[in-house]
Amino acid sequence: MRVLIAGGGIGGLAAALSLHAAGIEAQVVEAARELLPLGVGINLLPHAVRELTELGLADELSAAGIPTAELVYHDRFGSRIWAEPRGVAAGYRWPQYSIHRGELQLRLLAAVKRRLGAAAVRTGLAVERFEQTGAEVRVTLRDRATGALDEASADVLVGADGIHSAVRAALHPGEGPPRWNGVHMWRGVTEGEPFLTGRSMIMAGSNLTAKFVAYPISRAAELRGRAAINWVAEVRLHDGATVAPESWDRRGRLEDASPHFAAWRFPWLDVPALIAGAGAIFEYPMVDRDPLPWWSAGRVTLLGDAAHPMYPIGSNGASQAILDARVLAWHLARLAATASPEAALAGYEAARRPPTSALVLANRAMGPERVMALVEQRAPRGFARIEDALSRDELEEIARSYKAAAGFQIEELNARPSWSVEPREPARAHAHAAAPAG
């Protein structure tokens, strides 16, 4: 079997590694002419770290990222609402990592080239169109430098080409642009002194008005006694505001972001100084798309942001793309030998589309960050005791329900059978394992 993956982001590269590990030939085509370490920090939740660990990348993650120790919620005055341990400290068998998105992507790219060969990733090629003949998918690619057209064929086409996916647009024409929820984000990375535990992730304020997120993302900085702090400044704009199309490298301006957080100086973090200290500021609208009624048509399917773009709430975007990649490889390797690629893609979609669709909607409802919105509504001028604004039972239930929706409940994840497939006998590799449930 030959699988062509459109998109060389985290999901596409994870899919290539997963397919290769299962004995399936994969090639990646990427529209960008060069893969550069763009973006800022992201989080990899324990269920995604488990999958990358099973792909043999545990050392890569520990060498680059910070194993997040805790997540702490605060109100806009810096008062502590709620804290919970994360990763191994919470009882998972795998850490949660905070890492620079670009560094993770380049490490995945290097692994793909080592294992699959340098020719496994072709850059500067965008999907123009495709057609299915019954036995294969024929894909027309446009060279973005010359405009020339190239042809490729595969048994399966996977659209992992992001929120503006050409594959998704072909499957669902007329969908229109992504949906904006009125929140604008400025993001950056600033080197500074470690705060709280040195491995803490903090969220302050609420996305009803303004919210600030910060966490360290660099093991190299930590070894120097410093912290490379990824930060996100979110502001809900007034009705009638407009926003430019999002991209990974749209530059923002300090004078636009800083006034919203000028008074946010906490004993443990100076937010205005953190914003001002960034080497570069990027801006993005908070956008997603409506869940799709179907992802797969014959031998073509979607993965990651092409399938289920979601608000960056709950640290789930990259993690869900990695889960998609592993479940896709599991189904293709297990079923293709005895059934058909179409059946394998149907199994993949049945496992992944319902939970990711639910997660898109949960993130629209603020996911676990509802605790901050509730506190802002009930204690707009601050609180002396959090119990006066929000009960512990409410806090714990919000956290528990989101873990269940996102598929990283501790006991279930720790006990779940592996999605790895032995390449020589894929049909027998999981004779006693349950099919992936999302």
KAJO-V288056 format. One record per helix or strand. SS is the DSSP state (~ for helix, > for strand). FROM is the first residue (numbers start at 1). TO is the last residue. If there is no record, write none. Layout:
SS|FROM|TO, SS|FROM|TO
This chain:
>|2|6, ~|10|21, >|25|30, >|41|44, ~|46|54, ~|58|64, >|66|67, >|70|74, >|80|85, ~|87|90, >|97|100, ~|101|116, ~|118|120, >|121|123, >|125|132, >|137|143, >|149|154, >|156|159, ~|166|171, >|179|192, >|200|205, >|210|216, ~|219|223, >|227|236, >|251|251, ~|254|261, >|265|266, >|269|270, ~|271|276, >|281|288, >|297|297, >|300|302, ~|305|308, ~|317|335, ~|341|364, ~|367|378, ~|386|388, ~|392|406, ~|410|415, ~|426|429
